[in-house]
Amino acid sequence: MSDCCRCHDSKERSESEKKRLMNRLSRIEGQIRGIKGMVEKDAYCPDIMIQTAAAAAALNSFNKELIGTHIRTCVANDIREGNDDVIDELLDTLQRIMK
């Protein structure tokens, strides 16, 4: 059985993958704290918007890395095992995140 599919609700990640993802999230968290500080200090609106766009791009980049890993591992493993339902799940996920 693969490390992740909808029936498991989890995926076992290597320490290096977990560390990479957590580092990215920590940087994004720092960006968000910076934006909150800008609002608290009444920063100029366009400056805040530029920072929120950078945070959004960082989240998109995080998702790209995560989905790439998901396709290479979970999706590929499930397809090899004959579970083609994973394709519909992937398409549904993509539609939900690309709104």
N, C-alpha and C positions, 0 to 999 in steps of 0.2 A: 504494500500500500504506500502511496506517496506521502511525503511529509506534510502536505497541506491539500485539503479539498474542503468543500463546504461542510461535509459531515464532521470534520475535525475541529473547526473553529479556531485552529491555531497552526503555527508553522514553526518547526524547530530551525533556528538560525545559527549559523556558525558565529563564533565569538568575533571574528573580523567583520562579518556582515553587520552584526548587531552594533559593534563599535562605530562603524562608518555611518549607519543610520542615526545612532544616538548623537554623534558629533554634528551631523547636519541639523538635527532637531534642536540641539543646544544653540547653534548659530542662529537658527530661525527664532528661537525663543529670545535670544539677545536682541534681534532686530525688532521684535514686537515690544520688548521692554523699552527700547530706544524710541519707538513711535509713541508709546504711552508717555514717555518723558517729554517728547516734543509737544504733545497735546497739553500736558500739564503746564508747560512753559509758554503756551500760546504761540507756538512756532507758526510761521507763514504757511498757509494751506498748501500751496504747490510743493513746498519742501516736504510736508507730511505725505502728500500723495506720491511723491517720488519714492519715499521710503516704503510706503505700503506696496507700491508696484514691485520694488525690489524683494520684499518679503513674499509677495505672491509668486514671483519668479522662483524664489528659493523653494517654496512649497511645491511648485510644478516640477522643479528639478528633482526634489525628493521623490515625488510620485513616479517620475520617469525611471529612476533607479529601482524603486520598489517593484514597478510593473515589469521591468526587464528581468529582474530576478525571479519574479513570479512566473513569467512565461518560460524562462529557461529551466525552472525546477518543477513547480507544481503542475503547470499546464502540460509541459512536455511529458512528465511522468504519468499523469492521468491519461493522456492520449495513448501513450505506449501500453498502458494497462487496459485500453479499450473503453475508457470513460470519456466519451465525446461530449457529455453534458458540460464538461469544464469549458468548452468553447462558448456555449451560450452564457455561462456564468461570466466569462471574460468579457464578452460583448456587452452584457448588461452592466458590468462594472465600468467599462470604458464610457458607455453612454451616460452613466450617472456622474462620472467625474469630469466629463467634457461639456457640462451644461454652460 
